[in-house]
Amino acid sequence: MKAKQFDTDFNGGKDITAVLDLSQARRPLQKQRRINVDFPDLDA
C-alpha cells in the first residue's frame, strides 16, 4: 500500500490495522500504568 492510499484510508475512517505490523509496536519514553474507570449503569 502506498502512503497516499494509507493516508486516504486512515482519514476516511477505514480500518488500517490489517496493513500495520503491530508485533514490534511500543510507545517509547512512556511507562505503562493501570487506571480504574467506573461507568454508569444505563440499564437501571
N, C-alpha and C positions, 0 to 999 in steps of 0.2 A: 504494500500500500504506500502510495506516495504521500508526502507530508501535506500537500494541499487537500487531498481527499480525506486524510485523517482529520485535519482542522475542520473541514466542512461537515464531516460526520459528527465530530465532537460538538461543534457549535450548533448543530441541528438537533442535538439531544439523543443521538443514536448511541447504542451500547458499543463502546470501542474496546472493551476489556478482552475480547477474543483475539485482538491483534497485539496485545501487550504481553511481554514476558514478565510476569509478576513474581517469579521464583527468587529473584535477587532484589526485590523492591525493599527499600528501607528509607527511613527519614533521618538523615544524618544530623547530629548535634541535638536530637530531641529524645529524651528518655521517656519510656512508657510509664504511664500511671493509670491507676484504676479509679473510676468515679462511679458513684451510685446515683441513679436518676429515678424519681418516682413520677409516674404518670397517673392522671385522674382516671377513675373507672367510669367510662361513659355509659355503661350498661345499667348503672344504678338509678 
